[in-house]
Amino acid sequence: MGVEELVKELKAIKKQNTITHGLLSVMIVVTLFWQVSEASLLLQVKNGLTHPFKSVGSWLVTLLKGRAKPTQQYYNHLVDASASPPSLQFPEFPHLGSSGEGH
């Protein structure tokens, strides 16, 4: 096996690792959001079972009043949140070939 074949193989493995790490990161984030939403739902159910009359009363009040209209402050919060998306930083990888390939 020559040096060029070895460099090709290392580049292929590097690409596979990058894809695998990206997919794993997405899976972790999705699982985290899912777990938080499940915990929130369980806490709401627990609160409803702990204070049943308060829960039914607030449900009736919401039903009679209708849904609250969003305020200007709510819209400003949405605009502020979408103004600056988070930046991603990728690590630098060392040069693998001695012939100057890969740059």
Sequence and secondary structure as in RCSB ss.txt:
>XXXX:A:sequence
MGVEELVKELKAIKKQNTITHGLLSVMIVVTLFWQVSEASLLLQVKNGLTHPFKSVGSWLVTLLKGRAKPTQQYY
NHLVDASASPPSLQFPEFPHLGSSGEGH
>XXXX:A:secstr
  HHHHHHHHHHHHHHHHHHHHHHHHHHHHHHHHHHHHHHHHHHHHHHHHSHHHHHHHHHHHHHH      HHHH
HHHHHHHHS             SSSTT 
